[in-house]
Amino acid sequence: MDKEELSREEIESLLGGASSAPKPGPAARAGRSITPGRLSRRETVGKEQMHALRTLHEGIGCHLAAGLSAMLRTPVEVRLAGVERRTFGQFISSLEDPACLHVLKAAPLEGNLVLDVAPSILYPIIARLLGGDPEPPAAAPRPLTEIELRLASRITGLLLDELRNAWQKVVDLEWEVVRVESSPQRLGILPPGKDVVLVCFELTMGPLRGRVRLCIPCSMIEQLGGRLLSSANRQATSRGIGKIGQALQKSLVELRVELARTQITAGELIDLGIGDVITTDQKVGDPLVIDVDGRVQFYAQPGNHEGQKAIRIEKRIEPS
């Protein structure tokens, strides 16, 4: 039996078809069908949105520090330590156990947020509120008692007030504490693989230091659409205008006062000498014209002030 020989074009066609054929996935190899509707979509929060979140929370620190300092009657410093993206599982694994975790709701956004106040700073704050000296927490921390939870709610109230004020620039939210958990494993608001954004503040009270973190699911950020970026752009524009205004306040401008105008011949100019008087059509009581950097801006009257020649602004000249 004779062997049939394939041409070069036929070989390339066969190889091209084999390489372009889709490979069966794990579900197909196991004999299962894949339903497109069951595939989960990964939430996306880009660099611009992360920058907008940082801008949104930058002003909270100084207001929160003032409120805590007044409440505790001792200096407290608060600064924005960072805004970072993590999975919910990574957030859970970074928590202390027991912890003080406030599950929050921010209507009308769907979903829950988590406010984590580290025991390393919360226990000294509570000790201060009880009238004692703030000390580092014990090596083996315990869940907060009912009385301590009430005191902790005062700190949470200040935080929520500042969050409400900051987020009003984007959307008006109703912040509410749904429940308080001491065990990270009982949070259960998201699957471990879901993406979240952590807004971290660092609190300092004397030699003591601790962090407060706001855990925001990326799915909640996506619900805002473009409003988050629009708010960040407005704030950036406002800051830019403020910086320009500060820079202009120190810049120098040239003011010129025009006493009068007249015309003389070249011969009269040549014959001018000391003591000659040049007359003009300008009356003594007519206002003088002031120009700023070459542009006519004001009418003024001449005079003197504390032994120096001066002018008094009478009227602004509106541009024609």
CORZI-V996875 format. One line per field, one symbol per residue. psi: psi as a letter, one per 20 degrees, with the letter a starting at -180 (. if undefined). A space follows every 10 residues. Layout:
psi->???
This chain:
psi->pqpppqrghh ghgghhhhhi ppqprhhhhj jqqpohiipq ppqpoahghg hhhghhihih ghghggghgh gilqppppqo hroqprqhgh ggiiqqoran popqpmqjqp aqrpooophh hgghgghghi jappqqrrhn qrqqrgghhg hhhhghgggh ghggggihhg qoqnppogrp qiohijfkiq qhiqqrppop qpppnciqqr qppooophhh hhhicjhghg ghhghggghg hghgghhhhi qpqppppogr qrprrhghhh iqrpiqppqr ipqhiqqqpp qolipphqqr pqbqoljqqr qppgqpopq.
